[in-house]
Amino acid sequence: MTETIRIMVIDDHHIVRQGLVALVGTVPGMQVVAEAADGELAVEMYRRHKPDITLMDLRLPKKSGVEAITQIRQEFPAARIIVLTTFDGDEDIYRALQAGAKGYLLKGMNTEELTDAIRTVHAGKSRIPAVVAERLAGRMGGPSLTARELEVLKRIVSGRSNKEIASDLFISEATVKTHINSILSKLGVGDRTQAATTALQRGIVHLD
């Protein structure tokens, strides 16, 4: 008789969370022992229940999925967490895996993919779909933006002009232009509009 895999489900959408709980409940050898709707509660529930596997959404109130993963892994280095999200921007994937997630699943997956991922990660292996691994390889190989470039990019996405960005960050317009040229080069795009679109598609910047 194999041991039951104890699972915690973290998602702020009630219907999605209940659906996952019900789904896992139909699989022999798996049991949901805890659930939560925000990142802060996720950390608290992890401490209380110490599940074998945690299914974690990335977009959570109070504390993001990445922040919750980071905190849980700091306290419990052996924690096995699978990120479950509708977003497949490579930056989101990168951040989650950097934080210590062991698997990554898009919410459109079927029951078999979900249970397979749970068993794989429970066995101590990583589970990253091929399409996600491909994006990740591209992210690992590309030059990363500096903290200042990220601040400029966020403001480009918000529709701020060079003059406004200069004022926001207490730098000259010439410096803003230098940062923008570097951003365009690193993202492989030709103008500000493409930079904003790419930043949102890849999950480098999120619209609040």
N, C-alpha and C positions, 0 to 999 in steps of 0.2 A: 504494500500500500504506500503510494507516494504521499509526501506531505502536502497539505493544502497551501496554495500560494495566497498570502494575505495581501490585499490590494487597497490602496487609498486613491480616491478619485477627486481631483481638484478642477473645478470648472465653474465660472460665474454664471453660466446659462443653466437655469434650473432644469429645463427640458433635456438639454444635452447631457447634463450630469446624471439625471434619473435614467436616461436611456442607456448610458454606459454602465451604471449600477445594475440595471435589469439585465443587460447583455452579459456582463461578467457572471451574474447570478445563475445563468443557464449553463455555464461551463463547468463540468465536473473538475474538482481539484482546485477551483478558484473561489475566493470569497472576499467580498468588499467589507473591510473592517472600519472604514472611516471615509468621510467626504467633507469637502469644504468649498466655499464659494469665493474666497479671496486669499491672497498670498500670505497675509499675516496669520490667518487661521490655519493655513496649510502647514506652516512651521510648527505652530502649537499642536496641531493634531498629529504631526509626525512624531513629535517628542512623546506624546501620550501613547500612541499605538505602535510606533516603530514597524510599519508595514514592510513586507518583502519587496513590493513594487509600488511605486507611486506614478499615477497617470496625471500629468500636469499640463494645464493649458498655459500658454505664454502670456495672453492678455488678461490680467487679473487686476481687480481694484485693490487699493491699500498698499500692495507690494506686488511688483510684476513677477511673472513666472521665473524669469532669470534670477531676480533678487532672492526669491524664495528658494530656488535650487541652490544658489550660492550659500545661503545661510544654513540650509539643511545639511549640505555637504561639509560645511566647516565644522558643524557639531557632530555629524555622523558620516565620516568619510566613506563608509561602505554602502551608503544609501543608493538604491537603484531606481533611477527616475527615467520615465519615458515621457518625452514632450509630445503633447497632442494638440495640434493646432490647425486652423484653416489657412494660416499664412505660411507660404513656403519661400519667403525672401531669404536669400543666402546669409544675410547678416544676422537675422533672427536665429537661424540654425547654428551659425558660428558661435553666437553669444551663449546659446543654450548648452552647446557641447563644451565650450570653454568653461562654463559654470559647473560642468560635471554630469550632464545628462548622458544616459547610456543608450538611449534610443530616440527615434524621431518618427512620428506618424502623423500623416495628414488626416483630418477628420472624415474624409470621404472613404476611408478604408473599410473593408468588410470584416465580418466577425473572425474569419480565419486569419487575416493579417494581424488583427489585434491580439488574438490569443497566441499566435505564433511569436509576436514581438514580446509579449509578457513572458512566455516560456524561455525565449532566447536570452533576454536580459536577466531573468531569474537564474539562468545557468551560468551567469557571469560574463556573457558575451555582449557585444554591442549590436544594435539593430538599426541600421540606417538604410532606407530604400535607395536603390541605384540612382534614381533621378536626383535625390537629395545629396548623395555622395558626390555626384558630378558637379553640382552647384558649389558644394563645399570646397572641392578641389580648385575650382576657379577662384574662390574667395581666398584660399590659402596662398595661391600663387600671385594674386594681385597686390599692388602696393596699397597699404592702408592709409586712410586719412588721418591727419594729425588732429588733436583735440580742437585746435583753433579752426582748422578747415571744416571740421564737423559743425562748429558753431556758425560759421559762415553759410554752410550748406543748409542748415536748419532755417536760416533766415531767408535764403533764396526760395526754399519751399514755401515759406510763409508769404512770399511776394514782396519782400523788402527790397528797396533800391540800394545801389552801391553806397549812396550818400547816407541812407538810413542805417545800413549795416555798419558803416564807419562810425556813425554816432553811437549806435548800440554798444559797439565793442571798444570804443575809445581808441580807434586806430585811423590812419589816413585812408582816403579813397584809393590811393595808389597801392597801399598794402592790401586793401580788399581785392583789387584787380589781380594782384599777384596770387593771392589765395585762390581766387576763382579760376585762374589759368591752370593752377596746379590741380584743382578739383576736377576740371574738365579733362585734363590729361589722365589722371588716375582712374576716372570713371569711363574713359574712352568715349566721350560725347563731345558734340560740337558747340553747344550753347547752353545758356542757363535753363531754358525750358526742358531740354533733354536731361540736364543734370537733375532737375527737380523730379521729373518722371522716373528716372532710373533710381534715384534715392528712395522713392516711395515703393517702387516695384521690388527692390532688393531688401527692403526693410532696414535701410541705413538710417532713415528718418521716418518717424511715424506722425501722422496727423492726430493731434489730441482730440 
